[in-house]
Amino acid sequence: MPEAKTLNERDTKLVNWLGEAHAKEAELEVDLNAHIALTQKPAYKKRLQQHLKETRDHKRRVAARIKKLGGPAGQGLLAVPATVGEVAGKTVAAVKGQVGVARALITEQVETHLRNAQDELREEHTEIAIYTRIEVLATEVGDRARGIRRDEERMAKYLATELGRLVKDVVRAEIPRDQRVTASRTRSSRSSSASRARSNSRSGSSSRTSTRKATTTTRARGTGSTRSSRSRASARS
């Protein structure tokens, strides 16, 4: 067997941080599988399935980069210092998945979707932070970093938008109509605001017109008085 490559300080740091990314991808792979099984909303489920494929690809690419740098491959990734390793990451995810299943049993479906999306968004931001520091490190030490972070940012953007939609689903499912703002109320409120704005505009315009008229009248009176004074002075002369 060939001897293991001795890594310098730069490559050791890169391997350590990439090992963290690999463990997080392994954890999220399990998370996403669990969430997909609990998801009934078609569009949301399809996006999770797409991101699961991306996550598996990310894990493969990170492992390949670690190997190329001279780090451990396969199960040897468990020995990477400062990381929890793939098995540990999957164990954490499995526990989280059990919690998610238990939560789904006692909450409405829309609430389950909402809580899962919240968890997913948090994890995406964790991944973005991990890959951001890996990219900066790679740049600073003359290595290269691939564009995995962009995939995570796209998913985070999707989840942030989806979170808003899911909150609205919860409101429609659980809050009585008379306790929430309806479309008609919103339109009525906007109409009232527009009417007040137009009224204020007309009032302001009328006030400005009156002011201009008063100013014109005052000027006319002043001009007439001046002319009259001049006429009397000419008569006395």
GUMAR-22979 format. One line per 8 residues: number of its first residue (from 1); for each residue x, y, z of N, C-alpha, C. Coordinates in nm, 2 decimals, always signed. Example, Ala and Ser with C-alpha at 12.3 -4.5 7.8 and 13.67 -1.06 7.14 Angstrom:
<sites>
1	+1.32 -0.57 +0.78 +1.23 -0.45 +0.78 +1.32 -0.33 +0.78 ~ +1.28 -0.22 +0.71 +1.37 -0.11 +0.71 +1.29 +0.00 +0.79;
</sites>
This chain:
<sites>
1	+0.08 -0.12 +0.00 +0.00 +0.00 +0.00 +0.09 +0.12 +0.00 ~ +0.05 +0.23 -0.08 +0.13 +0.35 -0.08 +0.11 +0.42 +0.05 ~ +0.22 +0.49 +0.09 +0.22 +0.56 +0.21 +0.12 +0.69 +0.20 ~ +0.06 +0.72 +0.31 -0.03 +0.84 +0.31 +0.05 +0.96 +0.29 ~ +0.00 +1.05 +0.21 +0.07 +1.18 +0.19 +0.07 +1.26 +0.31 ~ +0.19 +1.32 +0.34 +0.20 +1.42 +0.45 +0.16 +1.55 +0.40 ~ +0.06 +1.61 +0.46 +0.00 +1.74 +0.42 +0.07 +1.86 +0.48 ~ +0.09 +1.96 +0.41 +0.15 +2.08 +0.46 +0.04 +2.16 +0.54;
9	+0.07 +2.27 +0.60 -0.03 +2.35 +0.68 -0.15 +2.39 +0.59 ~ -0.12 +2.44 +0.47 -0.23 +2.49 +0.38 -0.32 +2.38 +0.35 ~ -0.27 +2.26 +0.30 -0.36 +2.15 +0.26 -0.43 +2.09 +0.38 ~ -0.37 +2.09 +0.50 -0.43 +2.04 +0.62 -0.55 +2.12 +0.65 ~ -0.54 +2.25 +0.65 -0.65 +2.34 +0.68 -0.77 +2.32 +0.57 ~ -0.73 +2.32 +0.45 -0.83 +2.29 +0.34 -0.90 +2.16 +0.36 ~ -0.83 +2.06 +0.39 -0.89 +1.92 +0.41 -0.98 +1.93 +0.53 ~ -0.94 +1.99 +0.64 -1.02 +2.00 +0.76 -1.16 +2.07 +0.73;
17	-1.15 +2.18 +0.66 -1.27 +2.26 +0.64 -1.36 +2.19 +0.53 ~ -1.30 +2.13 +0.44 -1.38 +2.05 +0.34 -1.44 +1.93 +0.41 ~ -1.37 +1.88 +0.51 -1.43 +1.77 +0.58 -1.56 +1.81 +0.65 ~ -1.56 +1.93 +0.71 -1.68 +1.99 +0.77 -1.79 +2.00 +0.67 ~ -1.76 +2.05 +0.55 -1.86 +2.06 +0.45 -1.92 +1.93 +0.41 ~ -1.83 +1.83 +0.40 -1.87 +1.69 +0.36 -1.97 +1.63 +0.47 ~ -1.93 +1.65 +0.59 -2.02 +1.61 +0.70 -2.16 +1.67 +0.70 ~ -2.16 +1.81 +0.67 -2.28 +1.88 +0.67 -2.37 +1.83 +0.55;
25	-2.31 +1.81 +0.43 -2.38 +1.76 +0.32 -2.44 +1.62 +0.35 ~ -2.37 +1.53 +0.42 -2.42 +1.40 +0.46 -2.54 +1.41 +0.55 ~ -2.53 +1.51 +0.64 -2.64 +1.53 +0.74 -2.76 +1.58 +0.67 ~ -2.74 +1.67 +0.57 -2.86 +1.73 +0.50 -2.92 +1.63 +0.40 ~ -2.84 +1.54 +0.35 -2.89 +1.43 +0.27 -3.00 +1.35 +0.34 ~ -2.97 +1.32 +0.47 -3.07 +1.25 +0.55 -3.19 +1.33 +0.58 ~ -3.16 +1.46 +0.62 -3.27 +1.55 +0.65 -3.37 +1.57 +0.53 ~ -3.31 +1.59 +0.41 -3.40 +1.61 +0.30 -3.48 +1.49 +0.27;
33	-3.42 +1.37 +0.28 -3.50 +1.24 +0.26 -3.62 +1.24 +0.35 ~ -3.59 +1.27 +0.48 -3.70 +1.27 +0.58 -3.81 +1.37 +0.55 ~ -3.77 +1.49 +0.51 -3.86 +1.60 +0.48 -3.94 +1.57 +0.36 ~ -3.88 +1.52 +0.26 -3.95 +1.48 +0.13 -4.06 +1.38 +0.17 ~ -4.04 +1.28 +0.25 -4.14 +1.18 +0.29 -4.25 +1.25 +0.36 ~ -4.23 +1.36 +0.43 -4.34 +1.43 +0.51 -4.41 +1.54 +0.43 ~ -4.36 +1.56 +0.31 -4.41 +1.68 +0.23 -4.52 +1.63 +0.13 ~ -4.63 +1.70 +0.13 -4.74 +1.67 +0.04 -4.77 +1.78 -0.06;
41	-4.71 +1.90 -0.04 -4.72 +2.01 -0.14 -4.64 +1.98 -0.26 ~ -4.70 +1.96 -0.38 -4.62 +1.91 -0.49 -4.50 +2.00 -0.53 ~ -4.52 +2.13 -0.55 -4.41 +2.22 -0.60 -4.30 +2.22 -0.50 ~ -4.33 +2.23 -0.37 -4.23 +2.23 -0.26 -4.15 +2.10 -0.26 ~ -4.23 +1.99 -0.27 -4.17 +1.85 -0.27 -4.07 +1.84 -0.39 ~ -4.11 +1.89 -0.51 -4.03 +1.88 -0.63 -3.90 +1.95 -0.61 ~ -3.90 +2.07 -0.54 -3.78 +2.15 -0.52 -3.69 +2.08 -0.42 ~ -3.75 +2.02 -0.32 -3.67 +1.94 -0.22 -3.60 +1.82 -0.29;
49	-3.67 +1.76 -0.38 -3.61 +1.64 -0.45 -3.49 +1.69 -0.54 ~ -3.51 +1.81 -0.60 -3.40 +1.86 -0.69 -3.28 +1.89 -0.60 ~ -3.31 +1.95 -0.48 -3.19 +1.99 -0.40 -3.13 +1.87 -0.34 ~ -3.20 +1.76 -0.32 -3.14 +1.64 -0.27 -3.04 +1.59 -0.37 ~ -3.07 +1.60 -0.50 -2.97 +1.56 -0.60 -2.85 +1.65 -0.60 ~ -2.87 +1.78 -0.58 -2.76 +1.87 -0.57 -2.67 +1.84 -0.45 ~ -2.74 +1.81 -0.34 -2.67 +1.77 -0.21 -2.58 +1.65 -0.23 ~ -2.63 +1.55 -0.29 -2.55 +1.43 -0.32 -2.43 +1.46 -0.41;
57	-2.45 +1.55 -0.51 -2.35 +1.59 -0.60 -2.24 +1.67 -0.52 ~ -2.29 +1.76 -0.43 -2.19 +1.84 -0.35 -2.10 +1.75 -0.27 ~ -2.17 +1.65 -0.21 -2.09 +1.56 -0.12 -1.98 +1.48 -0.20 ~ -2.02 +1.44 -0.32 -1.93 +1.37 -0.41 -1.81 +1.46 -0.45 ~ -1.84 +1.58 -0.49 -1.74 +1.68 -0.53 -1.64 +1.71 -0.42 ~ -1.70 +1.73 -0.30 -1.61 +1.77 -0.18 -1.52 +1.65 -0.15 ~ -1.57 +1.53 -0.15 -1.49 +1.41 -0.12 -1.38 +1.40 -0.23 ~ -1.41 +1.43 -0.35 -1.31 +1.42 -0.46 -1.20 +1.52 -0.44;
65	-1.24 +1.64 -0.39 -1.14 +1.75 -0.37 -1.05 +1.71 -0.25 ~ -1.11 +1.66 -0.15 -1.03 +1.61 -0.03 -0.92 +1.51 -0.08 ~ -0.97 +1.41 -0.16 -0.88 +1.31 -0.20 -0.77 +1.37 -0.29 ~ -0.80 +1.46 -0.37 -0.70 +1.52 -0.46 -0.60 +1.60 -0.38 ~ -0.64 +1.66 -0.27 -0.54 +1.73 -0.19 -0.45 +1.64 -0.11 ~ -0.49 +1.51 -0.11 -0.41 +1.41 -0.04 -0.47 +1.37 +0.10 ~ -0.59 +1.41 +0.12 -0.66 +1.37 +0.24 -0.72 +1.24 +0.22 ~ -0.79 +1.19 +0.33 -0.85 +1.05 +0.33 -0.97 +1.05 +0.23;
73	-1.00 +0.93 +0.18 -1.11 +0.91 +0.10 -1.20 +0.80 +0.16 ~ -1.33 +0.80 +0.11 -1.42 +0.70 +0.15 -1.44 +0.71 +0.30 ~ -1.44 +0.59 +0.37 -1.46 +0.59 +0.51 -1.35 +0.65 +0.59 ~ -1.23 +0.67 +0.52 -1.12 +0.74 +0.58 -1.16 +0.89 +0.62 ~ -1.26 +0.94 +0.56 -1.30 +1.08 +0.59 -1.34 +1.09 +0.73 ~ -1.38 +0.98 +0.80 -1.42 +0.98 +0.94 -1.30 +1.03 +1.03 ~ -1.18 +1.01 +0.97 -1.06 +1.04 +1.05 -1.01 +1.19 +1.03 ~ -1.08 +1.26 +0.95 -1.04 +1.40 +0.93 -1.06 +1.48 +1.06;
81	-0.95 +1.55 +1.11 -0.96 +1.62 +1.23 -1.06 +1.74 +1.22 ~ -1.12 +1.77 +1.33 -1.21 +1.89 +1.34 -1.34 +1.87 +1.27 ~ -1.37 +1.75 +1.23 -1.50 +1.73 +1.17 -1.57 +1.61 +1.24 ~ -1.70 +1.61 +1.23 -1.78 +1.50 +1.29 -1.79 +1.38 +1.20 ~ -1.75 +1.39 +1.08 -1.75 +1.28 +0.99 -1.89 +1.25 +0.93 ~ -1.89 +1.17 +0.82 -2.02 +1.14 +0.76 -2.12 +1.06 +0.84 ~ -2.07 +0.96 +0.91 -2.15 +0.88 +0.99 -2.21 +0.96 +1.11 ~ -2.13 +1.04 +1.17 -2.18 +1.13 +1.28 -2.28 +1.22 +1.23;
89	-2.26 +1.28 +1.11 -2.35 +1.38 +1.05 -2.48 +1.31 +1.02 ~ -2.48 +1.19 +0.97 -2.60 +1.12 +0.94 -2.68 +1.08 +1.07 ~ -2.60 +1.05 +1.18 -2.66 +1.02 +1.30 -2.74 +1.14 +1.36 ~ -2.68 +1.26 +1.35 -2.74 +1.38 +1.39 -2.87 +1.40 +1.31 ~ -2.86 +1.38 +1.18 -2.98 +1.40 +1.09 -3.09 +1.30 +1.12 ~ -3.05 +1.18 +1.16 -3.15 +1.07 +1.19 -3.23 +1.11 +1.31 ~ -3.16 +1.16 +1.41 -3.23 +1.21 +1.53 -3.32 +1.32 +1.50 ~ -3.27 +1.42 +1.42 -3.36 +1.53 +1.38 -3.48 +1.48 +1.30;
97	-3.46 +1.38 +1.22 -3.57 +1.32 +1.14 -3.67 +1.26 +1.23 ~ -3.63 +1.19 +1.34 -3.73 +1.13 +1.43 -3.81 +1.24 +1.50 ~ -3.74 +1.35 +1.53 -3.81 +1.46 +1.59 -3.91 +1.52 +1.50 ~ -3.87 +1.53 +1.37 -3.96 +1.58 +1.27 -4.09 +1.49 +1.25 ~ -4.07 +1.36 +1.25 -4.18 +1.27 +1.24 -4.27 +1.28 +1.35 ~ -4.22 +1.29 +1.47 -4.30 +1.30 +1.59 -4.38 +1.43 +1.59 ~ -4.31 +1.54 +1.54 -4.38 +1.67 +1.53 -4.50 +1.66 +1.43 ~ -4.47 +1.59 +1.32 -4.58 +1.57 +1.22 -4.70 +1.50 +1.27;
105	-4.68 +1.41 +1.37 -4.79 +1.34 +1.42 -4.89 +1.42 +1.51 ~ -4.83 +1.53 +1.56 -4.92 +1.61 +1.65 -4.95 +1.75 +1.60 ~ -4.90 +1.78 +1.47 -4.93 +1.91 +1.42 -5.00 +1.90 +1.28 ~ -5.06 +2.01 +1.24 -5.13 +2.01 +1.10 -5.02 +2.00 +0.99 ~ -5.06 +1.95 +0.88 -4.97 +1.93 +0.77 -4.90 +2.06 +0.73 ~ -4.98 +2.17 +0.72 -4.93 +2.30 +0.68 -4.82 +2.35 +0.78 ~ -4.84 +2.32 +0.91 -4.75 +2.36 +1.02 -4.62 +2.27 +1.00 ~ -4.63 +2.15 +0.97 -4.52 +2.06 +0.94 -4.43 +2.11 +0.83;
113	-4.50 +2.15 +0.72 -4.43 +2.21 +0.60 -4.35 +2.34 +0.65 ~ -4.42 +2.42 +0.72 -4.36 +2.55 +0.77 -4.23 +2.52 +0.85 ~ -4.25 +2.43 +0.95 -4.13 +2.41 +1.04 -4.02 +2.34 +0.97 ~ -4.05 +2.25 +0.88 -3.94 +2.19 +0.80 -3.87 +2.29 +0.71 ~ -3.94 +2.38 +0.65 -3.88 +2.48 +0.56 -3.80 +2.58 +0.65 ~ -3.84 +2.61 +0.77 -3.76 +2.69 +0.86 -3.63 +2.62 +0.89 ~ -3.63 +2.49 +0.92 -3.51 +2.42 +0.95 -3.42 +2.41 +0.83 ~ -3.48 +2.39 +0.71 -3.40 +2.38 +0.59 -3.33 +2.52 +0.56;
121	-3.40 +2.63 +0.58 -3.34 +2.76 +0.55 -3.23 +2.78 +0.65 ~ -3.24 +2.75 +0.77 -3.13 +2.76 +0.87 -3.01 +2.68 +0.83 ~ -3.03 +2.56 +0.78 -2.92 +2.48 +0.74 -2.85 +2.53 +0.61 ~ -2.93 +2.58 +0.52 -2.87 +2.64 +0.40 -2.78 +2.76 +0.43 ~ -2.82 +2.84 +0.53 -2.73 +2.95 +0.57 -2.61 +2.90 +0.64 ~ -2.62 +2.79 +0.71 -2.50 +2.73 +0.77 -2.40 +2.69 +0.66 ~ -2.46 +2.62 +0.56 -2.37 +2.58 +0.44 -2.31 +2.70 +0.37 ~ -2.39 +2.80 +0.35 -2.34 +2.92 +0.28 -2.22 +2.97 +0.36;
129	-2.23 +2.98 +0.49 -2.12 +3.03 +0.57 -1.99 +2.94 +0.56 ~ -2.02 +2.80 +0.56 -1.90 +2.71 +0.55 -1.83 +2.73 +0.41 ~ -1.91 +2.73 +0.30 -1.85 +2.74 +0.17 -1.79 +2.88 +0.15 ~ -1.84 +2.98 +0.21 -1.79 +3.12 +0.20 -1.65 +3.12 +0.25 ~ -1.63 +3.06 +0.37 -1.49 +3.07 +0.43 -1.40 +2.97 +0.36 ~ -1.45 +2.86 +0.30 -1.36 +2.77 +0.22 -1.32 +2.85 +0.10 ~ -1.41 +2.92 +0.03 -1.37 +2.99 -0.09 -1.26 +3.10 -0.06 ~ -1.29 +3.18 +0.05 -1.19 +3.28 +0.08 -1.05 +3.22 +0.12;
137	-1.06 +3.11 +0.20 -0.93 +3.04 +0.23 -0.86 +3.00 +0.11 ~ -0.93 +2.93 +0.01 -0.87 +2.88 -0.11 -0.81 +3.00 -0.19 ~ -0.88 +3.11 -0.20 -0.82 +3.22 -0.27 -0.70 +3.28 -0.21 ~ -0.70 +3.28 -0.07 -0.58 +3.34 +0.00 -0.46 +3.25 -0.01 ~ -0.48 +3.12 -0.03 -0.36 +3.03 -0.03 -0.33 +2.97 -0.17 ~ -0.39 +3.03 -0.27 -0.36 +3.00 -0.41 -0.43 +2.87 -0.45 ~ -0.54 +2.83 -0.39 -0.61 +2.71 -0.43 -0.73 +2.76 -0.51 ~ -0.82 +2.66 -0.54 -0.94 +2.70 -0.61 -1.06 +2.64 -0.54;
145	-1.17 +2.71 -0.55 -1.30 +2.66 -0.49 -1.41 +2.67 -0.60 ~ -1.48 +2.56 -0.60 -1.59 +2.55 -0.70 -1.72 +2.62 -0.65 ~ -1.81 +2.63 -0.74 -1.93 +2.71 -0.71 -2.04 +2.64 -0.64 ~ -2.02 +2.56 -0.54 -2.12 +2.50 -0.47 -2.21 +2.60 -0.39 ~ -2.14 +2.70 -0.34 -2.21 +2.80 -0.26 -2.33 +2.86 -0.34 ~ -2.32 +2.88 -0.47 -2.43 +2.94 -0.55 -2.55 +2.85 -0.55 ~ -2.53 +2.72 -0.55 -2.65 +2.63 -0.54 -2.72 +2.65 -0.40 ~ -2.64 +2.67 -0.30 -2.70 +2.68 -0.16 -2.77 +2.82 -0.15;
153	-2.71 +2.92 -0.22 -2.78 +3.05 -0.21 -2.91 +3.05 -0.29 ~ -2.91 +2.98 -0.40 -3.04 +2.97 -0.48 -3.15 +2.90 -0.39 ~ -3.10 +2.79 -0.32 -3.20 +2.72 -0.24 -3.25 +2.80 -0.13 ~ -3.15 +2.88 -0.06 -3.19 +2.96 +0.05 -3.29 +3.07 +0.00 ~ -3.27 +3.13 -0.12 -3.36 +3.23 -0.17 -3.50 +3.16 -0.20 ~ -3.50 +3.04 -0.25 -3.63 +2.97 -0.27 -3.70 +2.95 -0.14 ~ -3.63 +2.90 -0.04 -3.69 +2.87 +0.09 -3.74 +2.99 +0.16 ~ -3.67 +3.11 +0.15 -3.72 +3.23 +0.21 -3.85 +3.27 +0.15;
161	-3.86 +3.26 +0.02 -3.99 +3.29 -0.04 -4.10 +3.19 -0.01 ~ -4.06 +3.06 -0.01 -4.16 +2.95 +0.03 -4.20 +2.97 +0.17 ~ -4.12 +3.01 +0.26 -4.16 +3.03 +0.40 -4.27 +3.13 +0.41 ~ -4.27 +3.23 +0.33 -4.38 +3.33 +0.33 -4.51 +3.27 +0.28 ~ -4.50 +3.19 +0.18 -4.62 +3.12 +0.13 -4.67 +3.02 +0.23 ~ -4.59 +2.95 +0.30 -4.63 +2.85 +0.40 -4.70 +2.92 +0.52 ~ -4.64 +3.03 +0.56 -4.71 +3.11 +0.67 -4.85 +3.14 +0.63 ~ -4.87 +3.19 +0.50 -5.00 +3.22 +0.46 -5.09 +3.10 +0.45;
169	-5.04 +2.98 +0.42 -5.11 +2.86 +0.42 -5.16 +2.83 +0.57 ~ -5.07 +2.85 +0.66 -5.11 +2.83 +0.80 -5.22 +2.92 +0.85 ~ -5.21 +3.05 +0.80 -5.32 +3.15 +0.84 -5.45 +3.10 +0.78 ~ -5.45 +3.06 +0.65 -5.58 +3.02 +0.59 -5.63 +2.89 +0.66 ~ -5.55 +2.80 +0.70 -5.59 +2.68 +0.76 -5.63 +2.69 +0.90 ~ -5.57 +2.78 +0.98 -5.59 +2.78 +1.12 -5.65 +2.91 +1.18 ~ -5.65 +3.01 +1.11 -5.71 +3.14 +1.16 -5.84 +3.17 +1.10 ~ -5.95 +3.19 +1.18 -6.08 +3.22 +1.13 -6.08 +3.34 +1.04;
177	-6.16 +3.34 +0.94 -6.16 +3.45 +0.84 -6.18 +3.59 +0.90 ~ -6.27 +3.59 +1.01 -6.29 +3.73 +1.07 -6.18 +3.78 +1.15 ~ -6.07 +3.70 +1.17 -5.96 +3.74 +1.25 -5.83 +3.77 +1.16 ~ -5.85 +3.77 +1.03 -5.74 +3.80 +0.94 -5.78 +3.90 +0.83 ~ -5.69 +3.96 +0.77 -5.71 +4.06 +0.67 -5.75 +3.99 +0.54 ~ -5.86 +4.02 +0.49 -5.91 +3.96 +0.36 -5.87 +4.05 +0.25 ~ -5.88 +3.99 +0.13 -5.85 +4.07 +0.01 -5.94 +4.20 -0.01 ~ -6.07 +4.18 +0.03 -6.16 +4.29 +0.02 -6.13 +4.40 +0.11;
185	-6.09 +4.36 +0.24 -6.05 +4.46 +0.34 -5.92 +4.53 +0.29 ~ -5.83 +4.46 +0.23 -5.71 +4.52 +0.18 -5.74 +4.62 +0.07 ~ -5.83 +4.58 -0.02 -5.87 +4.67 -0.13 -5.94 +4.79 -0.08 ~ -6.03 +4.77 +0.02 -6.10 +4.88 +0.08 -6.01 +4.98 +0.15 ~ -5.91 +4.92 +0.22 -5.81 +5.01 +0.29 -5.73 +5.09 +0.19 ~ -5.69 +5.02 +0.08 -5.61 +5.09 -0.02 -5.70 +5.20 -0.08 ~ -5.83 +5.17 -0.11 -5.92 +5.27 -0.17 -5.93 +5.39 -0.08 ~ -5.95 +5.37 +0.05 -5.97 +5.48 +0.15 -5.84 +5.56 +0.15;
193	-5.73 +5.50 +0.15 -5.60 +5.57 +0.16 -5.59 +5.66 +0.03 ~ -5.62 +5.60 -0.08 -5.61 +5.67 -0.21 -5.71 +5.79 -0.21 ~ -5.83 +5.77 -0.15 -5.93 +5.88 -0.15 -5.88 +5.99 -0.06 ~ -5.82 +5.95 +0.06 -5.77 +6.06 +0.15 -5.66 +6.13 +0.08 ~ -5.57 +6.06 +0.01 -5.46 +6.13 -0.06 -5.51 +6.23 -0.16 ~ -5.61 +6.18 -0.24 -5.67 +6.28 -0.34 -5.73 +6.40 -0.28 ~ -5.81 +6.37 -0.17 -5.87 +6.48 -0.09 -5.77 +6.58 -0.04 ~ -5.66 +6.53 +0.02 -5.56 +6.61 +0.07 -5.49 +6.69 -0.04;
201	-5.48 +6.62 -0.16 -5.41 +6.69 -0.27 -5.50 +6.81 -0.32 ~ -5.64 +6.78 -0.33 -5.73 +6.88 -0.37 -5.73 +7.00 -0.28 ~ -5.73 +6.96 -0.14 -5.73 +7.07 -0.04 -5.61 +7.15 -0.05 ~ -5.50 +7.09 -0.07 -5.37 +7.16 -0.08 -5.37 +7.25 -0.20 ~ -5.42 +7.20 -0.31 -5.43 +7.27 -0.43 -5.52 +7.40 -0.42 ~ -5.64 +7.37 -0.36 -5.73 +7.48 -0.33 -5.67 +7.59 -0.25 ~ -5.60 +7.55 -0.14 -5.53 +7.64 -0.05 -5.43 +7.72 -0.12 ~ -5.35 +7.66 -0.21 -5.25 +7.73 -0.28 -5.31 +7.83 -0.38;
209	-5.43 +7.79 -0.44 -5.49 +7.88 -0.54 -5.55 +8.00 -0.47 ~ -5.61 +7.98 -0.35 -5.66 +8.09 -0.27 -5.55 +8.19 -0.23 ~ -5.44 +8.13 -0.19 -5.32 +8.21 -0.15 -5.27 +8.30 -0.27 ~ -5.27 +8.23 -0.39 -5.22 +8.31 -0.50 -5.32 +8.42 -0.54 ~ -5.45 +8.39 -0.53 -5.55 +8.50 -0.55 -5.54 +8.61 -0.46 ~ -5.52 +8.58 -0.33 -5.51 +8.68 -0.23 -5.39 +8.77 -0.25 ~ -5.28 +8.70 -0.29 -5.15 +8.78 -0.32 -5.17 +8.87 -0.44 ~ -5.24 +8.82 -0.54 -5.27 +8.90 -0.66 -5.35 +9.02 -0.63;
217	-5.46 +9.00 -0.55 -5.55 +9.11 -0.51 -5.47 +9.22 -0.43 ~ -5.39 +9.17 -0.34 -5.31 +9.27 -0.26 -5.22 +9.35 -0.35 ~ -5.15 +9.28 -0.44 -5.06 +9.35 -0.53 -5.14 +9.45 -0.62 ~ -5.26 +9.41 -0.66 -5.34 +9.50 -0.75 -5.38 +9.63 -0.67 ~ -5.42 +9.60 -0.54 -5.46 +9.72 -0.46 -5.34 +9.81 -0.43 ~ -5.23 +9.75 -0.41 -5.11 +9.83 -0.39 -5.07 +9.91 -0.51 ~ -5.09 +9.85 -0.63 -5.06 +9.92 -0.75 -5.16 +10.04 -0.77 ~ -5.29 +10.01 -0.75 -5.39 +10.11 -0.76 -5.37 +10.23 -0.67;
225	-5.33 +10.20 -0.55 -5.31 +10.31 -0.45 -5.19 +10.39 -0.49 ~ -5.08 +10.33 -0.54 -4.97 +10.40 -0.59 -5.00 +10.50 -0.70 ~ -5.08 +10.45 -0.80 -5.12 +10.53 -0.91 -5.20 +10.65 -0.86 ~ -5.30 +10.63 -0.77 -5.38 +10.73 -0.72 -5.30 +10.84 -0.65 ~ -5.20 +10.80 -0.57 -5.11 +10.90 -0.51 -5.04 +10.98 -0.60 ~ -4.99 +10.92 -0.71 -4.92 +10.99 -0.82 -5.01 +11.09 -0.89 ~ -5.14 +11.06 -0.91 -5.23 +11.15 -0.97 -5.26 +11.27 -0.89 ~ -5.28 +11.25 -0.76 -5.30 +11.36 -0.67 -5.18 +11.46 -0.66;
233	-5.07 +11.40 -0.66 -4.95 +11.48 -0.66 -4.93 +11.56 -0.79 ~ -4.97 +11.51 -0.90 -4.96 +11.58 -1.03 -5.06 +11.69 -1.03 ~ -5.18 +11.67 -0.97 -5.29 +11.77 -0.97 -5.24 +11.89 -0.88 ~ -5.18 +11.87 -0.77 -5.14 +11.98 -0.68 -5.03 +12.06 -0.75 ~ -4.95 +11.99 -0.83 -4.84 +12.06 -0.90 -4.90 +12.16 -1.01;
</sites>
